[in-house]
Amino acid sequence: MSRVIVDISMSLDGYVTGPNAGLGNGLGDGGMPLHEWVHHGAAEDRAILDAAFERTGALVQGRNLFDVIDAPGGWSDETGDVTGPSGEANPPVFVVTRSAPAQTRLGDRFRFVTDGVANAVEQALEVADGKDVVVMGGGQICHEVLAAGLADVLLVHVANVVLGAGTRLFPAEPSESVHLELTESISTPAAQHLTYRVVKK
């Protein structure tokens, strides 16, 4: 049965990017350590990535993240982001946006949803074929999915960095609480990989 998993890397002080994130600077100023576990991690980190890929049937992301990965220098076969570890095509990506772009560099892998994150998750579940739907960012979309009660699992990769500023996973303004149950904790030299079950109200 498909689960909705919010899966994101975060600094120790709760930021998913550094300041000034945008085109050509996707992780923001000083944000590269957030993905140290992805690009230079140990075998345990690689195993976490491979397992996540194997269980993913569809992805959901926000427009800001899409603009970064679709830009020149974004996702490509060379970076390993367009094809999986065995060369198979990656799952479809549903992008939450106010309007679809006229054209994209990465073609029809991306599907644009203009009527909200709940509809994006619903469409992703329809095509996931029993695999998981992974909400991968940015921070605002991840928070919206959690706040709306759409997530079943929160998987946070806490990197070895304190950024001090940037894009928060959890906004500073008050919002409805989300109750969690820790189900797995894996420690590697590059990150703490924390898996939580979202406790439904």
C-alpha positions in Angstrom: 0.0 0.0 0.0 1.3 3.4 -0.9 2.5 5.8 1.8 3.1 9.5 1.5 6.6 10.2 2.8 8.1 13.7 3.4 11.8 13.1 2.8 14.2 16.0 3.2 17.7 17.0 4.4 17.9 19.6 7.2 20.5 21.4 9.2 20.7 20.9 12.9 18.9 24.2 13.4 16.0 23.4 11.1 16.9 24.9 7.7 16.6 23.0 4.4 18.6 25.6 2.5 21.0 28.4 3.4 20.2 32.0 2.6 19.8 33.3 -1.0 18.7 29.9 -2.4 17.6 30.1 -6.1 18.7 29.3 -9.6 22.4 28.4 -9.7 22.4 28.3 -5.9 19.8 25.6 -5.1 21.0 24.9 -1.5 21.7 28.6 -0.7 24.8 30.1 0.7 26.7 27.6 2.8 24.1 24.9 2.1 26.2 22.2 0.4 26.8 20.3 3.6 23.1 19.5 3.6 23.7 16.9 0.8 27.2 15.8 2.0 25.6 12.4 2.9 24.2 12.1 -0.7 27.3 12.9 -2.6 30.1 11.8 -0.3 28.4 9.6 2.3 29.4 6.1 3.5 28.0 2.8 2.3 25.1 3.2 4.8 24.1 6.5 3.3 24.2 5.0 -0.2 22.0 2.1 1.0 19.4 4.6 2.3 19.3 6.4 -1.1 19.0 3.1 -3.0 16.2 1.8 -0.8 14.4 5.1 -1.2 14.6 4.9 -4.9 13.4 1.3 -5.0 10.2 2.1 -3.0 9.3 5.4 -4.8 6.4 5.4 -7.3 6.0 9.1 -7.7 7.4 12.4 -6.4 5.8 15.7 -5.4 7.7 19.0 -5.3 7.3 22.7 -5.4 7.8 25.1 -8.3 11.0 26.7 -6.8 12.7 23.4 -6.6 11.6 22.5 -10.1 13.0 25.7 -11.5 16.4 24.9 -9.9 16.6 21.3 -11.2 15.2 22.1 -14.7 17.7 24.9 -15.2 21.0 24.3 -17.1 23.3 22.6 -14.6 20.3 21.0 -12.9 19.3 17.3 -13.0 20.8 15.2 -15.8 21.9 11.7 -16.6 25.5 12.7 -15.7 24.4 13.7 -12.1 22.4 10.5 -11.7 19.2 12.3 -11.1 17.3 11.4 -14.4 18.0 7.7 -14.4 18.1 5.4 -11.4 21.0 3.3 -10.1 20.3 0.6 -12.7 19.6 3.1 -15.6 15.8 2.8 -15.4 13.7 5.9 -15.8 12.9 7.7 -12.6 9.3 8.0 -11.4 7.0 10.9 -12.5 7.2 14.2 -10.6 4.2 16.3 -9.8 5.0 19.9 -9.4 2.8 22.2 -7.4 2.6 25.6 -9.1 0.3 28.5 -9.9 0.9 28.0 -13.7 2.8 25.5 -15.9 5.9 26.7 -17.7 5.7 26.9 -21.5 8.5 24.5 -22.0 10.9 22.4 -19.8 14.4 21.1 -20.3 13.6 17.7 -18.8 10.5 16.9 -20.9 7.4 15.1 -19.9 8.6 13.5 -16.7 7.1 16.5 -14.9 3.4 17.0 -14.5 2.2 20.4 -13.3 -0.6 20.7 -10.7 -2.2 24.1 -10.4 -5.0 23.3 -7.9 -3.0 22.7 -4.7 -0.8 20.3 -2.9 -3.6 17.9 -1.9 -4.5 17.3 -5.5 -0.8 16.8 -6.4 -0.6 14.1 -3.7 -3.8 12.5 -4.9 -2.6 12.4 -8.5 0.7 11.0 -7.4 -1.0 8.2 -5.4 -3.0 7.2 -8.5 0.1 6.5 -10.6 2.4 5.2 -7.8 1.3 1.6 -8.4 1.5 0.6 -4.8 4.8 2.2 -4.2 5.4 5.3 -2.0 4.8 8.9 -2.9 7.8 11.0 -1.8 7.4 14.7 -1.1 11.0 16.0 -1.6 10.8 19.8 -1.3 11.1 22.5 -1.0 10.5 23.3 2.6 7.2 25.1 2.1 5.6 22.1 0.2 6.9 19.6 2.8 5.4 21.8 5.6 2.1 22.1 3.8 1.8 18.3 3.3 2.5 17.7 7.0 0.2 20.5 8.2 -2.6 19.2 6.0 -2.4 15.7 7.5 -1.4 14.2 4.1 1.9 12.6 5.2 2.2 9.1 6.7 6.0 9.3 7.3 8.5 12.0 7.9 12.1 11.1 7.0 14.6 13.8 8.0 18.3 13.6 7.2 19.9 15.9 9.8 23.2 17.1 8.4 26.3 18.1 10.4 25.8 21.8 10.0 24.2 24.8 11.7 23.2 27.3 9.0 21.8 30.1 11.1 19.5 31.4 8.4 17.8 30.2 5.1 14.6 28.3 4.4 13.0 26.7 7.4 11.3 23.3 7.2 9.0 24.4 10.0 8.0 28.1 9.8 8.6 30.4 12.8 4.9 31.5 12.9 2.5 29.3 15.0 0.8 26.4 13.2 -1.1 23.3 14.1 1.1 20.7 15.8 2.1 17.5 14.1 2.6 14.5 16.4 5.3 11.9 15.5 6.6 8.5 16.6 10.2 7.7 16.0 10.4 4.3 14.2 14.1 4.3 13.0 17.3 6.1 13.6 20.4 5.5 11.6 23.6 7.4 12.4 26.4 7.8 9.9 29.4 10.2 9.9 27.6 12.5 7.5 24.0 12.6 8.9 21.4 11.4 11.4 18.7 9.7 9.4 15.5 9.9 11.4 12.2 8.1 10.4 9.0 9.2 12.0 5.5 7.8 11.7 3.0 10.7 11.5 0.4 10.1 14.2 -3.0 10.8 12.7 -5.5 12.8 14.7 
